[in-house]
Amino acid sequence: MGERGSSNREREERNAMFALAPTFEIPSTTCAPAALPGVSLSERERALALLTTVLVLADHHLIEQAAVCAQDVGLTQAEIGQTRTLVLAVQKACQRYGLPGGVPV
């Protein structure tokens, strides 16, 4: 597959990933308006939220796709790595203190 075909495939995968979380575009009607009144997430912020979610779920296939989506909207490798590090740190802290969300890593 040529570079153009690969680019189209990546764009389709990114759009499919964003379709998994359509409500990221719509401000929440519960607690989010108090924190961010009238704000919706940019495509970059949505990609970061999606990446964080699949990292927490530890679904390696989705992590790979979400990382590609994140890069496509401008997140750097360093930002993706920092996100992964933060998720792992929170998971380890939860595991250490017996809190929900602790995933053996």
MMTF fields as JSON, N, C-alpha, C and O atoms, coordinates in Angstrom:
{
  "mmtfVersion": "1.0.0",
  "mmtfProducer": "UNKNOWN",
  "numBonds": 419,
  "numAtoms": 420,
  "numGroups": 105,
  "numChains": 1,
  "numModels": 1,
  "chainsPerModel": [1],
  "groupsPerChain": [105],
  "chainIdList": ["A"],
  "bondAtomList": [4, 2, 8, 6, 12, 10, 16, 14, 20, 18, 24, 22, 28, 26, 32, 30, 36, 34, 40, 38, 44, 42, 48, 46, 52, 50, 56, 54, 60, 58, 64, 62, 68, 66, 72, 70, 76, 74, 80, 78, 84, 82, 88, 86, 92, 90, 96, 94, 100, 98, 104, 102, 108, 106, 112, 110, 116, 114, 120, 118, 124, 122, 128, 126, 132, 130, 136, 134, 140, 138, 144, 142, 148, 146, 152, 150, 156, 154, 160, 158, 164, 162, 168, 166, 172, 170, 176, 174, 180, 178, 184, 182, 188, 186, 192, 190, 196, 194, 200, 198, 204, 202, 208, 206, 212, 210, 216, 214, 220, 218, 224, 222, 228, 226, 232, 230, 236, 234, 240, 238, 244, 242, 248, 246, 252, 250, 256, 254, 260, 258, 264, 262, 268, 266, 272, 270, 276, 274, 280, 278, 284, 282, 288, 286, 292, 290, 296, 294, 300, 298, 304, 302, 308, 306, 312, 310, 316, 314, 320, 318, 324, 322, 328, 326, 332, 330, 336, 334, 340, 338, 344, 342, 348, 346, 352, 350, 356, 354, 360, 358, 364, 362, 368, 366, 372, 370, 376, 374, 380, 378, 384, 382, 388, 386, 392, 390, 396, 394, 400, 398, 404, 402, 408, 406, 412, 410, 416, 414],
  "bondOrderList": [1, 1, 1, 1, 1, 1, 1, 1, 1, 1, 1, 1, 1, 1, 1, 1, 1, 1, 1, 1, 1, 1, 1, 1, 1, 1, 1, 1, 1, 1, 1, 1, 1, 1, 1, 1, 1, 1, 1, 1, 1, 1, 1, 1, 1, 1, 1, 1, 1, 1, 1, 1, 1, 1, 1, 1, 1, 1, 1, 1, 1, 1, 1, 1, 1, 1, 1, 1, 1, 1, 1, 1, 1, 1, 1, 1, 1, 1, 1, 1, 1, 1, 1, 1, 1, 1, 1, 1, 1, 1, 1, 1, 1, 1, 1, 1, 1, 1, 1, 1, 1, 1, 1, 1],
  "groupList": [{"groupName": "MET", "atomNameList": ["N", "CA", "C", "O"], "elementList": ["N", "C", "C", "O"], "formalChargeList": [0, 0, 0, 0], "bondAtomList": [1, 0, 2, 1, 3, 2], "bondOrderList": [1, 1, 2], "singleLetterCode": "M", "chemCompType": "L-PEPTIDE LINKING"}, {"groupName": "GLY", "atomNameList": ["N", "CA", "C", "O"], "elementList": ["N", "C", "C", "O"], "formalChargeList": [0, 0, 0, 0], "bondAtomList": [1, 0, 2, 1, 3, 2], "bondOrderList": [1, 1, 2], "singleLetterCode": "G", "chemCompType": "PEPTIDE LINKING"}, {"groupName": "GLU", "atomNameList": ["N", "CA", "C", "O"], "elementList": ["N", "C", "C", "O"], "formalChargeList": [0, 0, 0, 0], "bondAtomList": [1, 0, 2, 1, 3, 2], "bondOrderList": [1, 1, 2], "singleLetterCode": "E", "chemCompType": "L-PEPTIDE LINKING"}, {"groupName": "ARG", "atomNameList": ["N", "CA", "C", "O"], "elementList": ["N", "C", "C", "O"], "formalChargeList": [0, 0, 0, 0], "bondAtomList": [1, 0, 2, 1, 3, 2], "bondOrderList": [1, 1, 2], "singleLetterCode": "R", "chemCompType": "L-PEPTIDE LINKING"}, {"groupName": "SER", "atomNameList": ["N", "CA", "C", "O"], "elementList": ["N", "C", "C", "O"], "formalChargeList": [0, 0, 0, 0], "bondAtomList": [1, 0, 2, 1, 3, 2], "bondOrderList": [1, 1, 2], "singleLetterCode": "S", "chemCompType": "L-PEPTIDE LINKING"}, {"groupName": "ASN", "atomNameList": ["N", "CA", "C", "O"], "elementList": ["N", "C", "C", "O"], "formalChargeList": [0, 0, 0, 0], "bondAtomList": [1, 0, 2, 1, 3, 2], "bondOrderList": [1, 1, 2], "singleLetterCode": "N", "chemCompType": "L-PEPTIDE LINKING"}, {"groupName": "ALA", "atomNameList": ["N", "CA", "C", "O"], "elementList": ["N", "C", "C", "O"], "formalChargeList": [0, 0, 0, 0], "bondAtomList": [1, 0, 2, 1, 3, 2], "bondOrderList": [1, 1, 2], "singleLetterCode": "A", "chemCompType": "L-PEPTIDE LINKING"}, {"groupName": "PHE", "atomNameList": ["N", "CA", "C", "O"], "elementList": ["N", "C", "C", "O"], "formalChargeList": [0, 0, 0, 0], "bondAtomList": [1, 0, 2, 1, 3, 2], "bondOrderList": [1, 1, 2], "singleLetterCode": "F", "chemCompType": "L-PEPTIDE LINKING"}, {"groupName": "LEU", "atomNameList": ["N", "CA", "C", "O"], "elementList": ["N", "C", "C", "O"], "formalChargeList": [0, 0, 0, 0], "bondAtomList": [1, 0, 2, 1, 3, 2], "bondOrderList": [1, 1, 2], "singleLetterCode": "L", "chemCompType": "L-PEPTIDE LINKING"}, {"groupName": "PRO", "atomNameList": ["N", "CA", "C", "O"], "elementList": ["N", "C", "C", "O"], "formalChargeList": [0, 0, 0, 0], "bondAtomList": [1, 0, 2, 1, 3, 2], "bondOrderList": [1, 1, 2], "singleLetterCode": "P", "chemCompType": "L-PEPTIDE LINKING"}, {"groupName": "THR", "atomNameList": ["N", "CA", "C", "O"], "elementList": ["N", "C", "C", "O"], "formalChargeList": [0, 0, 0, 0], "bondAtomList": [1, 0, 2, 1, 3, 2], "bondOrderList": [1, 1, 2], "singleLetterCode": "T", "chemCompType": "L-PEPTIDE LINKING"}, {"groupName": "ILE", "atomNameList": ["N", "CA", "C", "O"], "elementList": ["N", "C", "C", "O"], "formalChargeList": [0, 0, 0, 0], "bondAtomList": [1, 0, 2, 1, 3, 2], "bondOrderList": [1, 1, 2], "singleLetterCode": "I", "chemCompType": "L-PEPTIDE LINKING"}, {"groupName": "CYS", "atomNameList": ["N", "CA", "C", "O"], "elementList": ["N", "C", "C", "O"], "formalChargeList": [0, 0, 0, 0], "bondAtomList": [1, 0, 2, 1, 3, 2], "bondOrderList": [1, 1, 2], "singleLetterCode": "C", "chemCompType": "L-PEPTIDE LINKING"}, {"groupName": "VAL", "atomNameList": ["N", "CA", "C", "O"], "elementList": ["N", "C", "C", "O"], "formalChargeList": [0, 0, 0, 0], "bondAtomList": [1, 0, 2, 1, 3, 2], "bondOrderList": [1, 1, 2], "singleLetterCode": "V", "chemCompType": "L-PEPTIDE LINKING"}, {"groupName": "ASP", "atomNameList": ["N", "CA", "C", "O"], "elementList": ["N", "C", "C", "O"], "formalChargeList": [0, 0, 0, 0], "bondAtomList": [1, 0, 2, 1, 3, 2], "bondOrderList": [1, 1, 2], "singleLetterCode": "D", "chemCompType": "L-PEPTIDE LINKING"}, {"groupName": "HIS", "atomNameList": ["N", "CA", "C", "O"], "elementList": ["N", "C", "C", "O"], "formalChargeList": [0, 0, 0, 0], "bondAtomList": [1, 0, 2, 1, 3, 2], "bondOrderList": [1, 1, 2], "singleLetterCode": "H", "chemCompType": "L-PEPTIDE LINKING"}, {"groupName": "GLN", "atomNameList": ["N", "CA", "C", "O"], "elementList": ["N", "C", "C", "O"], "formalChargeList": [0, 0, 0, 0], "bondAtomList": [1, 0, 2, 1, 3, 2], "bondOrderList": [1, 1, 2], "singleLetterCode": "Q", "chemCompType": "L-PEPTIDE LINKING"}, {"groupName": "LYS", "atomNameList": ["N", "CA", "C", "O"], "elementList": ["N", "C", "C", "O"], "formalChargeList": [0, 0, 0, 0], "bondAtomList": [1, 0, 2, 1, 3, 2], "bondOrderList": [1, 1, 2], "singleLetterCode": "K", "chemCompType": "L-PEPTIDE LINKING"}, {"groupName": "TYR", "atomNameList": ["N", "CA", "C", "O"], "elementList": ["N", "C", "C", "O"], "formalChargeList": [0, 0, 0, 0], "bondAtomList": [1, 0, 2, 1, 3, 2], "bondOrderList": [1, 1, 2], "singleLetterCode": "Y", "chemCompType": "L-PEPTIDE LINKING"}],
  "groupTypeList": [0, 1, 2, 3, 1, 4, 4, 5, 3, 2, 3, 2, 2, 3, 5, 6, 0, 7, 6, 8, 6, 9, 10, 7, 2, 11, 9, 4, 10, 10, 12, 6, 9, 6, 6, 8, 9, 1, 13, 4, 8, 4, 2, 3, 2, 3, 6, 8, 6, 8, 8, 10, 10, 13, 8, 13, 8, 6, 14, 15, 15, 8, 11, 2, 16, 6, 6, 13, 12, 6, 16, 14, 13, 1, 8, 10, 16, 6, 2, 11, 1, 16, 10, 3, 10, 8, 13, 8, 6, 13, 16, 17, 6, 12, 16, 3, 18, 1, 8, 9, 1, 1, 13, 9, 13],
  "groupIdList": [1, 2, 3, 4, 5, 6, 7, 8, 9, 10, 11, 12, 13, 14, 15, 16, 17, 18, 19, 20, 21, 22, 23, 24, 25, 26, 27, 28, 29, 30, 31, 32, 33, 34, 35, 36, 37, 38, 39, 40, 41, 42, 43, 44, 45, 46, 47, 48, 49, 50, 51, 52, 53, 54, 55, 56, 57, 58, 59, 60, 61, 62, 63, 64, 65, 66, 67, 68, 69, 70, 71, 72, 73, 74, 75, 76, 77, 78, 79, 80, 81, 82, 83, 84, 85, 86, 87, 88, 89, 90, 91, 92, 93, 94, 95, 96, 97, 98, 99, 100, 101, 102, 103, 104, 105],
  "secStructList": [7, 7, 2, 2, 2, 2, 2, 2, 2, 2, 2, 2, 2, 2, 2, 2, 2, 2, 2, 6, 7, 4, 4, 4, 4, 1, 7, 7, 1, 1, 1, 2, 2, 2, 2, 1, 6, 6, 7, 7, 7, 7, 2, 2, 2, 2, 2, 2, 2, 2, 2, 2, 2, 2, 2, 2, 2, 6, 7, 2, 2, 2, 2, 2, 2, 2, 2, 2, 2, 2, 2, 2, 6, 6, 7, 7, 2, 2, 2, 2, 2, 2, 2, 2, 2, 2, 2, 2, 2, 2, 2, 2, 2, 2, 2, 2, 6, 6, 7, 6, 6, 7, 7, 7, 7],
  "xCoordList": [0.86, 0.0, 0.899, 1.848, 0.605, 1.406, 1.184, 0.334, 1.974, 1.882, 0.491, -0.044, -0.09, -1.417, -2.465, -3.324, -2.393, -3.325, -3.173, -4.156, -1.934, -1.665, -2.251, -2.819, -2.114, -2.649, -4.169, -4.745, -4.812, -6.272, -6.706, -7.685, -5.989, -6.314, -6.167, -7.02, -5.09, -4.879, -5.973, -6.439, -6.39, -7.461, -8.763, -9.506, -9.044, -10.253, -10.199, -11.202, -9.025, -8.884, -9.081, -9.729, -8.518, -8.677, -10.144, -10.64, -10.829, -12.252, -13.053, -13.999, -12.677, -13.366, -13.122, -14.034, -11.895, -11.586, -12.4, -12.959, -12.471, -13.241, -14.725, -15.439, -15.188, -16.6, -16.934, -18.091, -15.911, -16.144, -16.493, -17.101, -16.115, -16.32, -16.973, -16.388, -18.178, -18.795, -19.141, -19.235, -19.33, -19.742, -18.605, -18.842, -17.374, -16.28, -16.503, -15.956, -17.305, -17.578, -18.653, -18.767, -19.435, -20.578, -20.264, -19.895, -20.401, -20.154, -21.058, -22.236, -20.498, -21.255, -22.356, -22.229, -23.429, -24.53, -24.473, -25.364, -23.436, -23.33, -22.318, -22.628, -21.123, -20.163, -19.26, -18.736, -19.06, -18.134, -18.507, -17.604, -19.795, -20.1, -19.608, -19.296, -19.54, -19.039, -17.557, -17.081, -16.822, -15.378, -15.062, -14.166, -15.782, -15.526, -16.843, -17.307, -17.451, -18.765, -18.713, -17.912, -19.588, -19.731, -18.548, -18.419, -17.682, -16.48, -16.623, -17.092, -16.217, -16.108, -14.642, -13.874, -14.262, -12.867, -12.477, -13.269, -11.243, -10.702, -10.377, -10.403, -10.075, -9.713, -8.47, -8.385, -7.53, -6.298, -6.63, -6.1, -7.501, -7.89, -8.684, -8.534, -9.518, -10.28, -9.333, -9.524, -8.309, -7.336, -6.589, -6.331, -6.246, -5.559, -6.474, -6.026, -7.729, -8.689, -8.868, -8.93, -8.949, -9.105, -7.864, -7.98, -6.686, -5.433, -5.373, -5.022, -5.715, -5.694, -6.652, -6.316, -7.831, -8.828, -8.329, -8.44, -7.781, -7.341, -6.094, -5.871, -5.274, -4.141, -4.636, -4.091, -5.662, -6.24, -6.829, -6.689, -7.482, -8.081, -7.036, -7.325, -5.822, -4.701, -5.014, -4.599, -5.739, -6.036, -4.968, -5.027, -3.992, -2.816, -3.142, -2.494, -4.13, -4.522, -5.088, -4.749, -5.955, -6.532, -5.491, -5.561, -4.534, -3.471, -2.702, -2.418, -2.37, -1.633, -2.44, -1.896, -3.725, -4.576, -4.724, -4.658, -4.925, -5.092, -3.814, -3.876, -2.655, -1.382, -1.24, -0.761, -1.653, -1.618, -2.556, -2.201, -3.753, -4.712, -4.121, -4.235, -3.491, -2.908, -1.822, -1.748, -0.988, 0.059, -0.547, -0.056, -1.611, -2.259, -2.805, -2.888, -3.18, -3.722, -2.698, -3.037, -1.426, -0.354, 0.295, 1.186, -0.118, 0.575, 1.95, 2.094, 2.945, 4.303, 4.514, 3.724, 5.587, 5.953, 6.182, 5.827, 6.776, 7.025, 5.711, 5.601, 4.716, 3.414, 2.711, 2.083, 2.821, 2.224, 2.929, 2.277, 4.241, 5.001, 4.674, 4.578, 4.502, 4.14, 2.77, 2.556, 1.854, 0.508, 0.577, -0.052, 1.341, 1.507, 2.13, 1.704, 3.124, 3.79, 2.829, 2.834, 2.007, 1.027, 0.006, -0.336, -0.479, -1.455, -0.826, -1.449, 0.394, 1.061, 1.302, 1.149, 1.677, 1.917, 0.636, 0.662, -0.47, -1.75, -2.151, -2.612, -1.982, -2.327, -1.491, -2.016, -0.196, 0.68, 0.295, 0.294, -0.032, -0.444, -1.741, -1.879, -2.678, -3.946, -3.693, -4.277, -2.835, -2.52, -1.841, -2.165, -0.918, -0.178, -1.096, -0.918, -2.074, -2.96, -4.295, -5.206, -4.404, -5.612, -6.837, -7.959, -6.642, -7.754, -8.213, -7.433, -9.463, -9.926, -9.079, -8.672, -8.83, -8.046, -6.616, -5.868, -6.239, -4.891, -4.802, -5.507, -3.948, -3.771, -2.35, -1.4, -2.193, -0.825, -0.03, -0.448, 1.106, 1.966, 3.356, 4.224],
  "yCoordList": [-1.172, 0.0, 1.224, 1.302, 2.172, 3.383, 4.311, 4.08, 5.375, 6.352, 6.973, 7.192, 7.256, 7.862, 6.923, 7.359, 5.625, 4.649, 4.502, 4.352, 4.547, 4.465, 5.669, 5.533, 6.845, 8.064, 8.004, 8.401, 7.514, 7.375, 6.376, 6.609, 5.266, 4.252, 4.838, 4.617, 5.583, 6.191, 7.198, 7.275, 7.972, 8.946, 8.228, 8.667, 7.115, 6.338, 5.763, 5.776, 5.253, 4.723, 5.827, 5.613, 7.019, 8.136, 8.516, 8.737, 8.589, 8.931, 7.862, 8.18, 6.602, 5.525, 5.643, 5.421, 5.993, 6.158, 7.301, 7.17, 8.426, 9.562, 9.226, 9.749, 8.361, 7.971, 7.177, 7.122, 6.56, 5.822, 6.744, 6.314, 8.002, 8.946, 10.229, 11.304, 10.139, 11.32, 12.404, 13.576, 12.042, 13.038, 13.951, 14.923, 13.671, 14.578, 15.954, 16.951, 16.01, 17.283, 18.089, 19.3, 17.41, 18.041, 18.259, 17.311, 19.48, 19.692, 18.795, 18.62, 18.232, 17.342, 18.114, 19.309, 17.415, 18.059, 17.769, 18.18, 17.066, 16.754, 17.678, 18.843, 17.191, 18.0, 18.874, 19.872, 18.546, 19.311, 20.783, 21.619, 21.149, 22.575, 23.445, 24.62, 22.876, 23.656, 23.941, 25.013, 22.982, 23.152, 23.91, 24.754, 23.619, 24.218, 24.666, 24.041, 25.728, 26.129, 26.495, 27.326, 25.851, 26.177, 25.811, 26.342, 24.927, 24.587, 23.192, 22.275, 23.034, 21.695, 21.458, 22.407, 20.208, 19.868, 20.025, 19.754, 20.468, 20.541, 19.123, 18.184, 18.97, 17.661, 17.122, 15.927, 17.983, 17.599, 17.111, 16.095, 17.837, 17.45, 16.142, 15.31, 15.972, 14.724, 13.549, 12.479, 13.749, 12.685, 12.33, 11.157, 13.336, 13.093, 12.355, 11.444, 12.737, 12.054, 10.603, 9.7, 10.387, 9.039, 8.201, 7.045, 8.769, 8.067, 7.678, 6.547, 8.611, 8.339, 7.201, 6.322, 7.216, 6.183, 4.803, 3.854, 4.677, 3.344, 2.902, 1.702, 3.848, 3.474, 2.885, 1.891, 3.493, 2.978, 1.596, 0.713, 1.4, 0.109, -0.945, -2.141, -0.495, -1.383, -2.274, -3.432, -1.736, -2.46, -2.068, -0.991, -2.956, -2.6, -2.274, -1.415, -2.941, -2.626, -1.203, -0.438, -0.87, 0.479, 1.535, 2.664, 1.186, 2.14, 2.539, 3.718, 1.567, 1.853, 2.784, 3.742, 2.505, 3.343, 4.744, 5.736, 4.825, 6.126, 6.951, 8.172, 6.296, 7.012, 7.598, 8.721, 6.844, 7.357, 8.554, 9.563, 8.436, 9.551, 10.775, 11.893, 10.557, 11.668, 12.363, 13.592, 11.59, 12.179, 12.937, 14.0, 12.39, 13.036, 14.418, 15.283, 14.632, 15.939, 16.818, 17.867, 16.371, 17.24, 16.94, 17.68, 15.87, 15.533, 14.968, 14.203, 15.347, 14.867, 13.522, 13.113, 12.841, 11.591, 11.829, 10.992, 12.974, 13.302, 13.427, 12.929, 14.083, 14.236, 12.887, 12.627, 12.046, 10.711, 9.91, 9.215, 10.004, 9.311, 9.822, 9.039, 11.128, 11.707, 11.221, 10.948, 11.115, 10.626, 9.187, 8.83, 8.364, 6.958, 6.879, 6.07, 7.707, 7.714, 8.113, 7.51, 9.125, 9.552, 8.463, 8.225, 7.806, 6.727, 5.608, 5.102, 5.218, 4.152, 4.549, 3.726, 5.802, 6.277, 6.22, 5.791, 6.645, 6.605, 5.156, 4.833, 4.281, 2.876, 2.241, 1.491, 2.54, 1.985, 2.51, 1.754, 3.797, 4.369, 3.725, 3.414, 3.525, 2.875, 1.453, 1.005, 0.747, -0.628, -0.659, -1.504, 0.242, 0.27, 0.499, -0.101, 1.376, 1.74, 0.99, 1.294, 0.019, -0.8, -0.051, -0.388, 0.953, 1.739, 1.185, 0.538, 1.424, 1.008, 1.694, 2.846, 0.984, 1.557, 1.059, 1.313, 0.349, -0.209, -1.395, -2.389, -1.298, -2.371, -2.892, -2.109, -4.205, -4.731, -4.34, -4.607, -3.712, -3.296, -3.842, -3.601],
  "zCoordList": [0.0, 0.0, 0.0, 0.779, -0.865, -0.964, 0.202, 1.062, 0.208, 1.305, 1.364, 2.451, 0.219, 0.194, 0.794, 1.561, 0.445, 0.991, 2.491, 3.217, 2.945, 4.384, 5.102, 6.186, 4.504, 5.1, 5.196, 6.208, 4.154, 4.169, 5.225, 5.933, 5.341, 6.344, 7.744, 8.603, 7.975, 9.29, 9.599, 10.736, 8.604, 8.81, 9.149, 10.027, 8.448, 8.741, 10.149, 10.862, 10.559, 11.914, 12.945, 13.97, 12.676, 13.609, 13.741, 14.846, 12.613, 12.654, 13.394, 14.113, 13.219, 13.933, 15.431, 16.228, 15.822, 17.24, 17.83, 18.919, 17.113, 17.611, 17.686, 18.541, 16.798, 16.824, 18.083, 18.499, 18.692, 19.931, 21.085, 22.066, 20.975, 22.074, 21.566, 21.698, 20.985, 20.39, 21.403, 21.038, 22.651, 23.634, 24.055, 24.772, 23.631, 23.95, 23.316, 23.788, 22.248, 21.591, 22.313, 22.122, 23.14, 23.785, 25.261, 25.953, 25.753, 27.184, 28.024, 27.714, 29.083, 29.969, 30.674, 30.941, 30.965, 31.685, 33.182, 33.926, 33.629, 35.055, 35.715, 35.968, 35.999, 36.76, 35.891, 36.388, 34.633, 33.805, 33.64, 33.62, 33.52, 33.354, 34.51, 34.317, 35.694, 36.826, 36.658, 37.033, 36.091, 35.909, 34.627, 34.611, 33.565, 32.258, 31.627, 30.673, 32.137, 31.616, 30.128, 29.7, 29.359, 27.944, 27.077, 25.973, 27.529, 26.778, 26.196, 26.871, 24.946, 24.374, 24.039, 23.88, 23.936, 23.712, 22.249, 21.346, 22.034, 20.678, 20.209, 21.004, 18.935, 18.406, 19.125, 19.406, 19.414, 20.122, 21.545, 21.996, 22.237, 23.596, 23.586, 24.481, 22.579, 22.447, 22.234, 22.813, 21.4, 21.152, 22.436, 22.703, 23.223, 24.491, 25.476, 26.173, 25.535, 26.416, 25.979, 26.814, 24.679, 24.153, 24.444, 24.848, 24.244, 24.541, 26.012, 26.348, 26.879, 28.318, 28.659, 29.452, 28.067, 28.332, 27.924, 28.7, 26.717, 26.277, 27.034, 27.195, 27.503, 28.346, 29.663, 30.146, 30.242, 31.486, 31.255, 32.102, 30.123, 29.807, 29.449, 29.456, 29.138, 28.782, 27.587, 27.543, 26.626, 25.391, 24.37, 23.777, 24.174, 23.379, 21.931, 21.335, 21.356, 19.975, 19.89, 18.987, 20.849, 20.85, 21.222, 20.736, 22.071, 22.426, 21.177, 20.965, 20.362, 19.128, 18.221, 17.672, 18.064, 17.219, 17.808, 17.081, 19.119, 19.765, 19.671, 19.525, 19.752, 19.617, 18.216, 18.056, 17.207, 15.833, 15.697, 15.089, 16.268, 16.239, 16.922, 16.42, 18.07, 18.824, 18.012, 17.995, 17.346, 16.504, 15.331, 14.95, 14.762, 13.616, 13.955, 13.083, 15.223, 15.601, 16.316, 16.863, 16.301, 16.764, 18.095, 18.51, 18.794, 20.027, 19.679, 18.725, 20.452, 20.209, 20.891, 21.742, 20.506, 21.165, 22.655, 23.484, 22.991, 24.402, 25.167, 26.287, 24.578, 25.248, 25.41, 26.436, 24.404, 24.485, 25.576, 26.355, 25.634, 26.67, 28.062, 29.007, 28.195, 29.501, 29.946, 31.127, 29.014, 29.329, 29.815, 30.812, 29.109, 29.505, 30.904, 31.728, 31.168, 32.476, 33.585, 34.658, 33.335, 34.349, 34.641, 35.799, 33.606, 33.799, 34.617, 35.55, 34.282, 35.025, 36.477, 37.38, 36.705, 38.071, 38.903, 40.057, 38.328, 39.05, 39.312, 40.407, 38.324, 38.504, 39.615, 40.438, 39.638, 40.678, 42.055, 43.027, 42.147, 43.429, 43.906, 45.089, 43.01, 43.371, 43.835, 44.823, 43.135, 43.513, 44.883, 45.718, 45.111, 46.372, 47.578, 48.638, 47.388, 48.494, 48.454, 49.224, 47.563, 47.506, 47.018, 47.396, 46.189, 45.654, 44.321, 43.623, 43.952, 42.622, 41.547, 41.7, 40.488, 39.395, 39.383, 38.439, 40.431, 40.474, 39.543, 39.725, 38.556, 37.573, 37.731, 37.726, 37.872, 37.965, 36.727, 35.6, 36.939, 35.819, 35.994, 35.155]
}
